[in-house]
Amino acid sequence: MIDYSKFQKSLINLTLQYNNYLASGQRTDLNDLDKEGLKESTIQRFEICYDCLWKVLKRHLMEELGLPDVPNSPKPVFRLAHENKLLTAPITVWLSYADMRTETAHDYDGKKAENCLTKMGDFIRDAKDIYRVMTGNA
């Protein structure tokens, strides 16, 4: 049986921190360093959630769908998930999330980080959809 709890927890933590980040612009008690920390933390939680997601998706493909020889890399896993109707968003969207994950690995304060944050709400929605598809839970 596949344990989805790590992915679920990372998705909850990402959602909470993203909402915290969104609200930070309205908070007068935070200085610029605090706001930067919230931005960095949100991106780090995205990275953790993304990594948990593709790894549990790989296990789901192997153990629940019985696919042999699933590659150990995110993009091929998402392609297989697309072929097996596990993704509600187009494959191009998931490949862009994979690129986003790669780009944020060393850039928390530049344009790549800002791009990541602008797509975060979509990622969260799509990740929740995959969780529902894999587990049958909301």
N, C-alpha and C positions, 0 to 999 in steps of 0.2 A: 504494500500500500504506500502510496506517495504522500509525503508530509508536505503540505502546502503552507504550513504555518509561518515559516521564515519569509516566504514571499508575501504572505498576507500582512505580517507585521511590518515589513519594510514598506509596503504600499500604504498602510495606515500612517506610519511615521512620515513618509514623504508628503502625504496629503496634509497632515497637520502642520508640518514645517512650511510647506508651500503657502498655506493659508496664513500662517504667521508672517511669512515674507510679504505677502500681498498687503497685509494690514500694517506693515511697518512704515509705509509711506505716510500714514496718517498719525503716527505716534510721535508726539513731541518729546517724550522721555528718552528717545533713542538718539545717540549721536551717530555720526557717519560711520565710525568703526563698528558700532553695534549693527547697523543696517548692512554693512559689508559682510559681517559675520553671518547674518541671517541668509544672505544671498549665497555665500559659500557653503553653508550648511545645507541649504536646499539642494544645491547641485550635488553635493556629496551624497545626500539621501537618494537623489535620482540615480546616481551611479550604483549604489547598493541595491536599490529596487530593480533596476535594469538587469544587473548581474544575477540577482535571485530569480527574476522572471525567466530569462532565457535558459537558465540551468534547470529549473523545474519544468519548463516547457519541453526541454530535451528529454527529461525522465518521463514525462507524460507521453511523448511520442513513442518512446521505447516500451514502456511498461503498460500503458493503457491501450495504445494503438498497435503495439507489437511490431513497430518498424525496426528492422535490423540496421546496424551500421549508421546510426545517426551521428553526423559530424560533431566535433567538439568545438564549435565556433558559432557565434550568434547568428550571422546572416544566413548560413545554410539551415540552421534550426528554424528561423522564421520563414524561410522559403518552404520548408517541409510542412510547417504549421499552416501556411497559406494553402498549399496543395491539399491538405487534409481538412480544410474548412474550419480551422480553429480561430482564425483571425476575423474580427468584424471590420477592422480598418484595412484599406488596401495594403498590399505588400510594400509598395513604394513608401508608404508612411512608416512602416516598421524598419525598412532599410535606412530611412532618414534618422530614426531614433538611434539606430546602431552607429551611424556616422556621428550623431550628436554625442553619444557616449564616448566615442574615441576622441572627439575634439575637446571635450571638457576635461580630459585626463590631466592636462597641464595648464589650463587656462580658466581661472575662476573669475577674472576681472575684466576680460576683454570682450570683443564683439561675439566670440563664440559662446561665452557664458551668457551674455544677454540673449542670444538666439535660443539657447537652451531654456532660459526662463520664460521666453515668450511662447514656447511650445509645451511647457510643463503641464498646463491644464489638459491639453489634448492627450499627452502621454498618460496622465493619471486616468483619464476616462477610458482610454484604450486598454490600459493595464487592468483596470477593473473589469472590463469586458472579457479579457482573456481569463482572468480568475474565475468569473462566472461560468464561462464555457468549460474550463477544465474541471471545476469542482461541483458545478450545479448550484452553488450558493451565491447569494447576493452580496 
